[in-house]
Amino acid sequence: YEEQLKRVVGDNGLGDENSETRRVVEAVIAAPIPVHVTDQLPGLSNVAVDSVLDIIDKLEHLLPVQSDDRVYIFHKSFSDWVTRDGHQLSKFETHKSRHFMVDRQVAHRRLASACAASLAPFLGEDDDPFEETGWSASDKHA
């Protein structure tokens, strides 16, 4: 998968922790069901619709959009590969391979924050759905 990603996103992989490509891939990986490419993915990744469409277009062989306009993971092996623990690289993988990995906990935290932020307008000023967890509903960079 690394070679396939290098061909479409370059040697920097998914980019740094706040890159748009990384946020889009994290949202797709963390979501429990396929997400709608224009109605849901921009809000869940905090990336503009046009950028989401460009990123998904580049990654269409790994994250295809089906006829229902939802983004699917091509195969579970991709999800397994992209979320493996960066400290368990095989002897054939390099340190740069980490640029192609997603931390599943970070991805789930971002997804939860995006969901909480979307609920915030419906809650009172003092209501924080994550108060007990220590997370903030407005924390988009979790």
Secondary structure, 3 states (H helix, E strand, C coil): CHHHHHHHHCCCCCCCCCCHHHHHHHHHHHCCCCEECCCCHHHHHCCCHHHHHHHHHHCCCCCCECCCCEECCCCHHHHHHHCCCHHHCCCCCCHHHHHHCCCHHHHHHHHHHHHHHHHHHHCCCCCCCCHHHCCCCCCCCC
